[in-house]
Amino acid sequence: MAVMVPAAAAVVPATTAVNSGAIVASAQGEGYSWMTGDQYVPVGKQFTFEVNLGQTYLNGYQRSDFTYQWYYSDDQSDNMNWTKINGATNYTYTDTMTKDKNLRHFKVEVKNTKTGEVHDFDWFGMRTVNCYAVTTKLGAASIVKESSGTYVKIPVTLSGLYNNLLTGYHFEFQYDNSIFASAEFDDNTRLSPMGNDMNDKGRYIVTGADVSPKTVANGYVGDLYLELKNGANPNGSKISVVDQDLTVSGGSIKGVINYGSTDTAATISTGTSAVTYPTNIQVQYSEQYHQVRFTWDKVANAQNYGIAVYLAGKWRIQTQGISASTTSYTTPKNLTPKMTYKVAIAAKVNGTWDVANAIKNAVTITVK
């Protein structure tokens, strides 16, 4: 996402990390120059900014030859007025977030005491803190049928955006890859999304960004489309957003607002009844062995499958022990040729056998 980095400096090193607004920073001593980036900080939490002078900036002088002075500004205009922070003369600056510090900017003035040379923005950029937290909501799911397949469409909205503005987003969606074949995101913000689907792990990551903020009307970011596997039932399946990075910068915004966010999840309900019996039953015959093989589509949340045959005026159970991971059944060899049977295939879902629908969808076969 949009991160302000001084032109001559490297990015923040791995030894510096932001966690719930508190920063854990390494001591000075690395060979490159950096400054802590913009931060989301909840009210009441501390934040720390740290600068490090690398060899390029030291230019043969010692770190002890430099002094520091931190400044802040609450202006959002082009002519920003900076106020010196009394006592803030270390290479780190720590403060506690309050509501009146929301969108406050900070800069550091670095002075070479040997030469009198002073640097601020030309070495390190402005940094911004804020306490805006954004909530991601997954809306009501619906079924969409296209020529390429059947999809579950889930609207994605955000609440808590500053002036409904967004410059960049990063979402990681997690879904059940035994139900869904793939995922993609239809963006509504015009932020040029790029997606990466890792179906073998049930993950879909999408990132969108631009150089200027976009207005997100009613918080509607776009729609997540999950492609249903053949015959699968999405109802009751879980979908979650576990990693979010949301920013706004550019235009009339001074600095970079890194929004806070938390994980969110939802249970998919398309408004259609859950299918609790096998569908798309296919039959294959073996004339050599006088056998019959049945296959069917997976039933969501099935615990077991069972086979029953209609003989002598009543249904007789052949097996109830077919595992949920198996969607096929082959009869014993050497059934009587030309004999006709009626076969029902049932599923046990949440401890209950749906016998009625199994019988209603029974298939009639004739042994070859």
Long-range contacts (C-beta under 8 A, 24 or more apart in sequence): 1-167, 1-168, 1-169, 1-170, 1-209, 1-245, 1-246, 1-247, 1-258, 2-167, 2-168, 2-209, 2-247, 2-249, 2-250, 2-256, 3-37, 3-38, 3-256, 4-37, 4-38, 4-125, 4-126, 4-127, 4-249, 4-255, 4-256, 5-37, 5-125, 6-33, 6-35, 6-121, 6-122, 6-123, 6-124, 6-125, 8-33, 8-56, 8-57, 8-123, 9-33, 9-34, 9-35, 9-54, 9-123, 9-124, 10-34, 10-54, 12-36, 12-37, 16-50, 20-45, 21-45, 21-46, 21-47, 21-97, 22-46, 22-47, 22-48, 23-47, 23-48, 23-49, 23-50, 25-50, 25-92, 28-52, 28-53, 28-63, 28-91, 30-54, 31-55, 32-56, 33-57, 33-123, 35-108, 35-124, 35-125, 35-127, 36-127, 37-127, 37-256, 37-258, 38-127, 38-128, 38-129, 38-255, 38-256, 38-257, 38-258, 39-127, 39-128, 39-129, 39-130, 39-258, 40-129, 40-130, 40-131, 40-132, 40-133, 40-258, 40-259, 40-260, 41-97, 41-129, 41-130, 41-131, 42-97, 42-131, 42-133, 42-260, 43-97, 43-98, 43-99, 43-131, 44-96, 44-97, 44-98, 45-96, 45-97, 46-94, 46-95, 46-96, 46-97, 47-94, 47-95, 47-96, 47-97, 47-129, 48-92, 48-93, 48-94, 49-92, 49-93, 49-106, 49-108, 49-127, 50-91, 50-92, 50-93, 51-91, 51-92, 51-108, 51-110, 51-124, 52-91, 53-91, 53-110, 57-110, 57-119, 57-123, 61-112, 61-114, 65-112, 65-113, 65-114, 66-110, 66-111, 66-112, 66-113, 67-110, 67-111, 67-113, 68-108, 68-109, 68-110, 68-111, 69-108, 69-109, 69-111, 70-106, 70-107, 70-108, 70-109, 71-106, 71-107, 71-108, 71-109, 72-104, 72-105, 72-106, 73-104, 73-105, 73-107, 74-103, 74-104, 74-105, 75-105, 75-254, 76-103, 76-252, 76-253, 76-254, 77-254, 80-105, 80-254, 82-107, 97-129, 97-131, 99-131, 101-129, 101-131, 102-129, 102-130, 102-131, 102-132, 103-128, 103-129, 103-130, 103-254, 103-255, 103-257, 104-128, 104-129, 105-254, 105-255, 126-254, 126-255, 127-255, 128-254, 128-255, 128-256, 128-257, 130-162, 130-257, 130-258, 130-259, 131-260, 132-160, 132-161, 132-162, 132-257, 132-259, 132-260, 133-160, 133-259, 133-260, 133-261, 133-262, 134-158, 134-159, 134-160, 134-161, 134-244, 134-246, 134-259, 134-260, 134-261, 135-159, 135-160, 135-261, 135-262, 135-264, 136-171, 136-241, 136-244, 136-261, 136-264, 137-264, 138-224, 138-239, 138-241, 138-264, 138-265, 138-266, 140-269, 140-271, 141-234, 141-268, 141-269, 141-270, 142-270, 142-271, 143-270, 143-272, 144-225, 149-181, 149-227, 149-228, 150-227, 150-228, 151-225, 151-226, 151-227, 151-228, 152-180, 152-225, 152-226, 152-228, 152-234, 152-268, 152-270, 153-223, 153-224, 153-225, 154-223, 154-224, 154-225, 154-226, 154-239, 154-266, 154-268, 155-220, 155-222, 155-223, 156-185, 156-220, 156-221, 156-222, 156-223, 156-224, 156-241, 157-218, 157-219, 157-220, 157-221, 158-216, 158-219, 158-221, 158-246, 159-219, 160-259, 161-216, 161-219, 161-246, 161-248, 161-259, 162-248, 162-253, 162-257, 162-259, 163-215, 164-215, 164-216, 164-217, 164-219, 165-213, 165-214, 165-215, 165-216, 165-248, 165-251, 165-253, 166-191, 166-213, 166-214, 166-216, 166-221, 166-246, 166-247, 166-248, 167-191, 167-209, 167-210, 167-211, 167-212, 167-213, 167-214, 167-247, 167-248, 167-249, 167-250, 167-253, 168-207, 168-208, 168-209, 168-210, 168-245, 168-246, 168-247, 168-248, 168-249, 169-206, 169-207, 169-208, 169-209, 169-221, 169-244, 169-245, 169-246, 169-247, 170-205, 170-206, 170-207, 170-243, 170-244, 170-245, 170-246, 171-205, 171-206, 171-207, 171-241, 171-243, 171-244, 172-203, 172-204, 172-205, 172-241, 172-242, 172-243, 172-244, 173-203, 173-204, 173-205, 173-206, 173-224, 173-239, 173-240, 173-241, 174-202, 174-203, 174-239, 174-240, 174-241, 174-242, 175-202, 175-203, 175-204, 175-226, 175-237, 175-238, 175-239, 176-202, 176-237, 176-238, 177-201, 177-202, 178-229, 178-232, 178-298, 179-228, 179-229, 179-232, 179-233, 179-234, 179-237, 179-300, 180-226, 180-227, 180-228, 180-229, 180-232, 180-234, 180-237, 181-227, 181-228, 181-229, 182-226, 182-227, 183-224, 183-225, 183-226, 183-227, 184-224, 184-225, 185-222, 185-223, 185-224, 185-225, 186-222, 186-223, 186-224, 186-225, 187-221, 187-222, 188-216, 188-220, 188-221, 188-222, 188-223, 189-214, 189-216, 189-221, 189-222, 190-214, 193-222, 205-243, 210-250, 211-250, 212-250, 212-251, 213-248, 213-249, 213-250, 213-251, 213-253, 229-298, 230-280, 230-297, 231-279, 231-280, 231-296, 231-297, 231-298, 232-297, 232-298, 232-300, 233-274, 233-275, 233-299, 233-300, 234-268, 234-270, 234-300, 235-268, 235-269, 235-270, 235-272, 235-273, 235-274, 235-300, 236-267, 236-268, 236-269, 236-274, 236-300, 236-301, 237-267, 237-268, 237-300, 238-265, 238-266, 238-267, 238-268, 239-265, 239-266, 239-267, 239-268, 240-264, 240-265, 240-266, 241-265, 274-300, 274-301, 274-349, 275-299, 275-300, 276-347, 276-349, 276-352, 276-354, 276-357, 277-345, 277-346, 277-347, 277-354, 277-357, 277-358, 277-361, 278-305, 278-327, 278-345, 278-346, 278-347, 278-358, 278-361, 279-361, 281-345, 281-361, 281-363, 283-363, 283-365, 285-365, 285-367, 285-368, 286-368, 287-368, 289-333, 289-334, 290-333, 290-334, 290-335, 290-336, 290-337, 290-367, 290-368, 291-330, 291-331, 291-332, 291-333, 291-334, 291-335, 292-330, 292-331, 292-335, 292-365, 292-367, 293-328, 293-329, 293-330, 293-331, 294-328, 294-329, 294-330, 294-343, 294-345, 294-363, 295-327, 295-328, 296-327, 296-328, 296-345, 297-327, 298-327, 299-347, 299-349, 300-349, 301-349, 301-350, 302-347, 302-348, 302-349, 303-348, 303-349, 303-350, 303-351, 304-347, 304-348, 305-329, 305-345, 305-346, 305-347, 305-348, 306-345, 306-346, 306-347, 306-348, 306-353, 306-358, 307-343, 307-344, 307-345, 307-346, 308-343, 308-344, 308-346, 308-358, 308-359, 309-341, 309-342, 309-343, 309-344, 310-341, 310-342, 310-343, 310-344, 310-362, 311-341, 315-344, 315-359, 320-348, 320-353, 335-367, 336-367, 337-367, 337-368, 338-366, 338-367, 339-366, 339-367, 340-364, 340-365, 340-366, 340-367, 341-365, 341-366, 341-367
